[in-house]
Amino acid sequence: MTKKLIYSVVTNRYDDVKPVANYPDFDFWLFTDQDDLEVDGWEIKTIPRSEDPIKQQRLIKINSFKFTASYGLTIYIDGNMEIIQDPQLFLDKYFRGGFLTCIHPKRKSLKEEATEIIRKKKDLNYKVTKTLAYAKDLGYPDNLGLFESMVIVRDKSKEVEAIEEKWAEILSKNSHRDQLSLPLASFLSGVKIQGMPRDELFKFIKRNRGHNVSLKFLQGRQTSRQKEGMFRALIEWMKEREIWFSKGAK
């Protein structure tokens, strides 16, 4: 049987990757910019340090064709995910080819996701609004669903290659929050994303809470009242420019 690859990408010491058991049908690669990192079960793939380690991480995550070319099937997992069952059982039950990831359990639209990103300061406000403006210019209806891409299963079909190329292109020019760019990549490429419920995913791969580095993007020090005022002003700015997809949103 041809081996499959499970890989992860951790830059800037963002996560502590857990050791992995030996599963004979799978190889395990960990892309990292830490020269001294060793984790049981993982083959370390050292990458150069980047001035933008977040987008560096995302682009390796997205581009399975470029970085895992020798494998016909890959499972990407975030650095805080831990395999708790034989991954072949997971594939046998859920994967039918193409692109499989997790359906977002709480939000269904870019509008909702953008609001949460801004509230939690997961990216700079202007980058989020720029992404929404780009989506509006495309005519994206914002009622096509939302995904959590903490685990992605992919083959090496032309369809997967097409959506990866669009996803990388969009993310490179916009917000690094890949939840915003993945639905747009699907829309532009015409490639359908296969979705599965989070609770089913967590029977095979669990998520460990907490990261080593905070990704809260603050523009100087503000009081709570100032921060709330900035947030409300941004919401009004987006509404005035119809960046909320009011006609097509759920």
C-alpha positions as CSV (number, residue, x, y, z in Angstrom):
1,M,0.0,0.0,0.0
2,T,1.3,3.5,-0.9
3,K,2.1,5.5,2.1
4,K,0.1,8.6,3.0
5,L,1.4,11.8,4.7
6,I,0.2,13.6,7.8
7,Y,1.9,16.9,8.1
8,S,1.8,20.0,10.3
9,V,3.4,23.5,10.2
10,V,4.5,25.4,13.2
11,T,6.3,28.8,12.9
12,N,7.5,31.2,15.6
13,R,7.1,28.5,18.3
14,Y,3.3,29.0,18.1
15,D,2.4,25.5,19.2
16,D,3.9,22.6,21.1
17,V,3.4,19.6,18.8
18,K,2.5,16.3,20.5
19,P,4.4,13.1,19.8
20,V,2.6,10.7,17.4
21,A,2.4,6.9,17.5
22,N,3.6,4.7,14.7
23,Y,1.0,4.1,12.1
24,P,2.6,1.9,9.3
25,D,0.6,3.4,6.4
26,F,1.5,6.9,7.2
27,D,4.6,9.2,7.3
28,F,4.6,12.3,9.5
29,W,6.3,15.6,8.6
30,L,6.6,18.7,10.7
31,F,7.6,21.9,9.0
32,T,9.1,24.3,11.4
33,D,11.5,27.2,11.7
34,Q,13.0,25.9,14.9
35,D,16.4,24.4,14.2
36,D,16.5,22.5,17.5
37,L,13.1,21.0,17.5
38,E,12.6,17.2,18.0
39,V,9.2,15.5,18.5
40,D,8.8,11.7,18.7
41,G,7.3,10.3,15.6
42,W,7.7,13.4,13.4
43,E,10.3,13.9,10.6
44,I,11.4,17.5,11.0
45,K,11.4,19.6,7.8
46,T,13.3,22.8,8.7
47,I,12.2,26.0,6.9
48,P,13.9,29.4,7.0
49,R,12.6,32.0,9.4
50,S,10.3,34.6,7.7
51,E,9.4,38.2,8.5
52,D,5.8,37.1,8.3
53,P,5.7,33.7,10.0
54,I,1.9,33.6,10.1
55,K,1.5,33.8,6.3
56,Q,4.5,31.5,5.9
57,Q,2.7,28.9,8.0
58,R,-0.6,29.3,6.1
59,L,1.0,29.0,2.6
60,I,2.7,25.7,3.5
61,K,-0.5,24.5,5.0
62,I,-2.4,25.5,1.8
63,N,0.0,24.3,-0.9
64,S,0.1,20.6,-0.5
65,F,0.9,20.2,-4.2
66,K,4.1,22.2,-3.8
67,F,5.3,20.9,-0.4
68,T,4.1,17.3,-0.4
69,A,4.4,16.4,-4.1
70,S,5.5,12.8,-3.6
71,Y,2.3,11.8,-1.7
72,G,-1.0,11.0,-3.4
73,L,-3.0,11.7,-0.2
74,T,-2.2,14.1,2.7
75,I,-3.8,15.0,6.0
76,Y,-2.9,18.4,7.3
77,I,-3.4,19.1,11.0
78,D,-2.8,22.2,13.0
79,G,0.0,22.2,15.5
80,N,-2.3,21.9,18.5
81,M,-4.2,18.9,17.1
82,E,-3.4,15.4,18.4
83,I,-4.1,12.1,16.7
84,I,-5.9,9.7,19.0
85,Q,-7.0,6.9,16.7
86,D,-5.7,5.2,13.6
87,P,-6.0,7.8,10.9
88,Q,-6.8,5.1,8.4
89,L,-10.1,4.5,10.2
90,F,-10.9,8.2,9.8
91,L,-10.2,8.1,6.1
92,D,-12.2,4.9,5.6
93,K,-15.2,6.5,7.2
94,Y,-15.2,10.0,5.8
95,F,-12.9,10.6,2.9
96,R,-14.3,10.1,-0.7
97,G,-11.7,12.0,-2.6
98,G,-11.1,15.7,-3.3
99,F,-11.0,18.2,-0.4
100,L,-12.4,17.4,3.0
101,T,-12.4,19.7,6.1
102,C,-14.5,20.6,9.1
103,I,-17.8,22.5,8.9
104,H,-17.7,25.6,11.2
105,P,-20.0,24.7,14.1
106,K,-20.8,28.3,15.1
107,R,-20.7,30.6,12.1
108,K,-22.0,30.3,8.5
109,S,-20.8,33.5,6.7
110,L,-17.8,35.7,6.1
111,K,-19.7,38.5,7.8
112,E,-20.0,36.5,11.0
113,E,-16.4,35.3,10.9
114,A,-15.0,38.8,10.2
115,T,-16.9,40.2,13.2
116,E,-15.4,37.6,15.4
117,I,-11.9,38.1,14.0
118,I,-12.1,41.8,14.7
119,R,-13.6,41.3,18.2
120,K,-10.9,38.9,19.2
121,K,-8.2,40.9,17.4
122,K,-7.0,37.9,15.3
123,D,-5.9,40.2,12.5
124,L,-5.6,43.9,11.8
125,N,-9.0,45.5,11.1
126,Y,-8.0,46.9,7.7
127,K,-6.9,43.5,6.4
128,V,-10.2,42.0,7.4
129,T,-12.3,44.7,5.8
130,K,-10.1,44.5,2.7
131,T,-10.9,40.8,2.4
132,L,-14.6,41.5,2.7
133,A,-14.4,44.3,0.1
134,Y,-12.6,41.9,-2.2
135,A,-15.3,39.3,-1.7
136,K,-18.0,41.9,-2.4
137,D,-16.3,42.9,-5.6
138,L,-16.3,39.3,-6.7
139,G,-20.1,39.1,-6.3
140,Y,-19.6,36.5,-3.6
141,P,-23.1,35.9,-2.0
142,D,-21.9,35.0,1.5
143,N,-24.4,32.2,2.0
144,L,-22.1,29.3,0.9
145,G,-21.0,28.2,4.4
146,L,-17.9,28.5,6.5
147,F,-15.2,26.0,7.4
148,E,-12.7,25.3,10.2
149,S,-9.5,24.1,8.4
150,M,-7.7,22.8,11.4
151,V,-7.6,19.4,9.6
152,I,-7.7,19.0,5.9
153,V,-7.7,15.8,3.9
154,R,-6.7,16.1,0.2
155,D,-5.8,14.0,-2.8
156,K,-3.7,15.2,-5.7
157,S,-6.6,15.7,-8.2
158,K,-6.8,18.7,-10.6
159,E,-9.7,20.0,-8.6
160,V,-7.6,20.2,-5.4
161,E,-4.7,21.8,-7.2
162,A,-7.1,24.5,-8.6
163,I,-8.6,25.4,-5.2
164,E,-5.2,25.5,-3.5
165,E,-3.9,27.9,-6.2
166,K,-6.8,30.2,-5.6
167,W,-6.7,29.9,-1.8
168,A,-3.0,30.8,-1.7
169,E,-3.4,33.7,-4.1
170,I,-6.3,35.2,-2.1
171,L,-4.6,34.8,1.3
172,S,-1.3,36.2,0.1
173,K,-3.0,39.5,-0.7
174,N,-5.5,39.7,2.1
175,S,-6.1,38.6,5.7
176,H,-4.1,35.7,7.0
177,R,-7.3,34.2,8.5
178,D,-7.8,31.3,6.1
179,Q,-11.4,30.8,7.2
180,L,-12.1,34.0,5.2
181,S,-10.3,33.0,2.0
182,L,-11.2,29.3,1.7
183,P,-14.9,29.9,0.8
184,L,-13.7,32.5,-1.8
185,A,-11.3,30.0,-3.3
186,S,-14.1,27.5,-3.6
187,F,-16.3,30.1,-5.2
188,L,-13.7,31.2,-7.7
189,S,-12.4,27.7,-8.6
190,G,-15.8,26.1,-8.7
191,V,-14.4,23.2,-6.6
192,K,-16.7,21.9,-3.9
193,I,-15.4,21.5,-0.4
194,Q,-16.5,18.3,1.4
195,G,-17.5,19.1,5.0
196,M,-17.8,17.0,8.1
197,P,-19.1,17.8,11.7
198,R,-16.5,18.9,14.3
199,D,-17.8,16.4,16.8
200,E,-17.1,13.5,14.4
201,L,-13.6,14.8,13.7
202,F,-12.8,15.0,17.4
203,K,-13.4,11.3,17.8
204,F,-10.2,10.7,15.8
205,I,-8.1,13.9,16.2
206,K,-8.5,16.1,19.3
207,R,-7.6,19.8,19.8
208,N,-5.4,20.8,22.6
209,R,-6.2,24.3,24.0
210,G,-3.7,27.1,24.3
211,H,-0.9,28.5,22.2
212,N,2.6,29.7,23.1
213,V,2.3,33.1,21.3
214,S,-0.6,35.5,21.4
215,L,-1.8,36.6,17.9
216,K,-3.9,39.6,19.2
217,F,-3.3,42.5,16.8
218,L,-3.3,45.8,18.7
219,Q,-2.7,49.2,17.3
220,G,-1.1,50.9,20.3
221,R,-2.6,50.9,23.8
222,Q,-6.3,51.8,24.2
223,T,-8.7,51.7,27.1
224,S,-11.6,49.3,27.0
225,R,-13.9,52.2,26.0
226,Q,-11.6,53.3,23.2
227,K,-11.4,49.8,21.9
228,E,-15.2,49.4,21.9
229,G,-15.5,52.8,20.1
230,M,-13.0,51.7,17.5
231,F,-14.9,48.5,17.0
232,R,-18.3,50.2,16.6
233,A,-16.8,52.8,14.2
234,L,-15.4,50.0,12.1
235,I,-18.8,48.3,12.0
236,E,-20.5,51.5,10.8
237,W,-17.7,52.1,8.2
238,M,-18.3,48.6,6.8
239,K,-22.1,49.0,6.7
240,E,-21.8,52.4,4.9
241,R,-19.8,50.7,2.2
242,E,-22.1,47.7,2.0
243,I,-19.3,45.3,2.9
244,W,-21.7,43.3,4.9
245,F,-23.3,41.5,2.0
246,S,-26.7,42.5,3.1
247,K,-28.5,41.2,0.1
248,G,-27.0,37.7,0.1
249,A,-26.1,37.0,3.7
250,K,-28.0,34.6,5.9
